[in-house]
Amino acid sequence: MTHAVKSSLVLATLAVLLVGCGYAGELKIGETAPDFQSIIGVDGNKHGLADYQQAKLVVVVFTCNHCPVAAAYEDRLIALQKQYAAQGVQFVAINVNNIAADRLEE
């Protein structure tokens, strides 16, 4: 996958997130992504985009715990992270739901 295609995918994903969060600006390839922060991880710590500034590319994946399709892709995402980590790619999965089945405790 070319750098331009990867960048486009990341920007498209961020655009979806940011529109949902009230950011309606247009992102172009090469522009800095707007920051996200204070997302609680499975480790119990807060995470934000700044935590991944050493990565050459950050792939943001919106997922959830209870969806069978999302669950089916989990192993694929883990494999992709392992495959591209040495090239500076960091995958970040963000749970988009706030229902009991998707909470960290579950």
WOSULBEL-V627879 format. One record per backbone hydrogen bond with DSSP energy under -1.0 kcal/mol. NH is the residue of the N-H (numbers start at 1). CO is the residue of the C=O. Records with the same first field share a line. If there is no record, write none. Layout:
NH = CO + CO
This chain:
6 = 2
7 = 3
8 = 4
9 = 5
10 = 6
11 = 7
12 = 8
13 = 9
14 = 10
15 = 11
16 = 12
17 = 13
18 = 14
19 = 15
20 = 16
21 = 17
22 = 19
23 = 18
31 = 28
39 = 47
41 = 45
44 = 41
47 = 39
49 = 36
51 = 48
52 = 49
53 = 50
55 = 52
56 = 88
57 = 88
59 = 90
61 = 92
63 = 94
71 = 67
72 = 68
73 = 69
77 = 73
78 = 74
79 = 75
80 = 76
81 = 77
82 = 78
83 = 79
84 = 80
85 = 81
87 = 84
88 = 85
89 = 84
90 = 57
92 = 59
94 = 61
96 = 63
102 = 99
103 = 100
106 = 103
